Amino acid sequence: MTYWVSFDVNVTGGTVSIIGTQGEFSARQRVSYMTYVNNSSPLSANYSVKSGSPTVTVTNILICTQADYLANKTLLDSIGYFDGDTMPRA
C-alpha cells in the first residue's frame, strides 16, 4: 500500500539526506513524500549524514494512505502537522 508521510525534521550540527526525499536538510523544515510499504513492519525515516555531526529530531508526524491523502489533499497540506490533539477529521 502507498502512504503519504509528512513530518517536521530539525537538523543541527550538520547536513543529512532523508531516504525517499530529494535534497539535503540542515535546518528545521517540513518533509513530505509518498512511500510504498508491502509489510506490517513499523515505518521509519532513514537518513544518511552528508556533513558534520548532526543531531536529527523528527516531530509532528502525519501518515495516511495515498487514497486518503488525495481525497483530502487541500486540508492535509494546509494543517502541516499532527500533535495528537489538533488533527481535524477529514
Wavefront OBJ file of the C-alpha trace (Angstrom):
o trace
v 0.000 0.000 0.000
v 1.195 3.517 -0.725
v 1.292 6.056 2.117
v 1.791 9.797 2.324
v 4.249 10.648 5.099
v 4.853 14.142 6.413
v 6.887 15.309 9.406
v 8.957 18.156 10.798
v 12.677 17.495 10.847
v 15.123 19.618 12.807
v 18.789 19.120 11.925
v 21.537 20.853 13.904
v 25.298 20.494 13.635
v 25.453 19.144 10.111
v 23.584 18.089 6.985
v 21.620 14.918 6.218
v 19.669 13.449 3.336
v 16.479 11.529 4.077
v 15.882 8.385 2.057
v 12.798 8.750 -0.147
v 13.144 12.526 -0.457
v 15.185 14.871 -2.581
v 17.710 17.348 -1.288
v 19.688 17.781 1.884
v 18.486 19.126 5.218
v 20.417 21.286 7.680
v 17.686 23.211 9.496
v 14.076 22.832 10.654
v 11.574 22.184 7.873
v 8.592 20.083 6.810
v 9.338 16.929 4.809
v 6.624 15.107 2.840
v 6.752 12.185 0.460
v 4.900 9.109 -0.827
v 6.239 5.676 0.061
v 5.188 2.126 -0.745
v 5.007 -0.318 2.183
v 4.434 -4.012 1.476
v 4.669 -5.414 5.009
v 3.415 -4.740 8.512
v 6.737 -3.507 9.892
v 6.919 -0.094 11.549
v 7.507 2.800 9.173
v 10.850 4.531 9.567
v 12.532 7.635 8.215
v 16.128 6.757 7.391
v 18.774 9.377 6.809
v 22.429 9.496 5.896
v 24.929 12.038 7.176
v 26.300 14.310 4.454
v 28.413 16.626 6.627
v 29.228 17.422 10.221
v 27.945 15.507 13.219
v 24.222 16.261 13.078
v 21.533 15.807 15.669
v 18.227 14.951 13.964
v 14.844 15.349 15.657
v 11.587 14.277 13.993
v 8.243 15.595 15.305
v 4.668 16.267 14.185
v 4.283 13.099 12.114
v 1.328 12.612 9.785
v 0.817 9.297 7.962
v -2.154 8.376 5.783
v -2.889 6.231 2.764
v -2.318 7.723 -0.655
v -6.056 7.486 -1.360
v -6.915 9.413 1.832
v -4.251 11.997 1.058
v -5.508 12.547 -2.496
v -9.121 12.759 -1.293
v -8.193 15.355 1.352
v -5.098 16.972 -0.168
v -6.099 20.601 0.415
v -6.920 20.012 4.078
v -3.861 17.888 4.798
v -1.488 20.289 3.052
v -2.947 23.214 4.989
v -2.586 21.761 8.503
v 1.017 20.657 8.006
v 1.310 18.904 11.355
v -0.178 16.385 13.786
v 0.285 16.672 17.540
v -2.239 14.086 18.711
v -4.824 16.653 19.792
v -5.440 19.015 16.886
v -5.751 16.653 13.905
v -9.005 17.580 12.172
v -11.051 14.699 10.852
v -11.136 14.654 7.070
l 1 2 3 4 5 6 7 8 9 10 11 12 13 14 15 16 17 18 19 20 21 22 23 24 25 26 27 28 29 30 31 32 33 34 35 36 37 38 39 40 41 42 43 44 45 46 47 48 49 50 51 52 53 54 55 56 57 58 59 60 61 62 63 64 65 66 67 68 69 70 71 72 73 74 75 76 77 78 79 80 81 82 83 84 85 86 87 88 89 90
